[in-house]
Amino acid sequence: MKNILVTGGLGYIGSHTVVELQNEGFKVTIIDNLSNTRISVLDKIAEITGIKPDFHQIDLRIKSDVKNFFETNTVDGIIHFAAFKAVGESMQKPLDYYENNVNTLVYLLQEMRDRKLDNFIFSSSCTVYGQADILPITENATVKKAASTYGNTKQIGEEIIQESCKSHHLNAIALRYFNPIGAHSSVKIGELPLGVPQNLIPFVTQTAAGIRKELAVFGNDYPTTDGTAIRDYVHVVDLAKAHIAALQRLINKNNKEAFEFFNVGTGTGTSVLQVIKAFEKASGKPLNYKIVDRREGDITAAYADTSIANKELKWKSENTLEEALESAWKWQQQQN
Ligand code: WQD
């Protein structure tokens, strides 16, 4: 049974990917420093799959701890989620973001190099494209200068991996996520924003639950059909399954290049106002919102051309926006 290391495996996307890995028969070892999640997620994963993953509470910023882990653990592949991911926060604490998102990647890749480990999946983001010139966004769209430190750490991460693949015979895939939303159908795992949610959907569900007074819609003067910004909202379980497809591609040596990258989205763009309408329909609850100024650093529109992922990974998102929003609402109600 192949053993897959999942860093950040108790996080939002990480925990959903661990469930799908176990469903596919992989053994899973999780490293997480619990800085942005709760240890209870580990038991929830076990409740869903019946298998409790190995767990190591390790901070990947401590190089010696990373080394010690690999001295006693052999892995057949690594899916690397562990990173800070708040765009706004990254502008306030750039050095924390470079330390956590870049140093940890280097330490992991050094261990893979020294121990001749292979098969690395990297959690990247559509943020690397900035505001693309052409929509939908394909993988050969220009990678523009990042608009945020967070986005820059993802661009730098991809470059570091690409160079490692060239020099150390590593095989790796970067998955460029669009906007992950929703929760597992068991309602046992989902997005756990600690503090005031930065992302749209958790703010929507907390407003509907009465935890937040109203949703602030960041701008309705964008050049879009209804003036609000457009994104590609992809169900987190569909996103998790894309990681399995990417891992199988590497394990089965079906990759065409040592370093590959794929857009992971639905291929459909949805505006903020359209999300609100779809949520009201999915939850049966009217949503309190007001239009405010644009949020600094936001782009007008981003949605994926998924034809390469469809063809090469044989992966396609299956959940509709309404299904994703309904799962997010059920998860929020469970939290209350
Ligand atoms: C979505 C839309 C906002 C909150 C970022 C990262 C991306 C990924 C997801 C990590 C935008 C609007 C939001 C609110 C609003 N992060 N909005 N009111 O900024 O597209 O993507 O998070 O993996 O890499 O770039 O996501 O959910 O913050 O915003 O109107 O209270 O909702 O302006 O148009 P974003 P988001």
Boltz pocket constraint, residues with backbone or C-beta under 6 A from the ligand:
constraints:
  - pocket:
      binder: B
      contacts: [[A, 85], [A, 87], [A, 124], [A, 125], [A, 126], [A, 127], [A, 177], [A, 178], [A, 179], [A, 180], [A, 197], [A, 198], [A, 199], [A, 200], [A, 201], [A, 203], [A, 215], [A, 216], [A, 217], [A, 218], [A, 219], [A, 229], [A, 230], [A, 231], [A, 272], [A, 295], [A, 298], [A, 299], [A, 300]]
      max_distance: 6.0
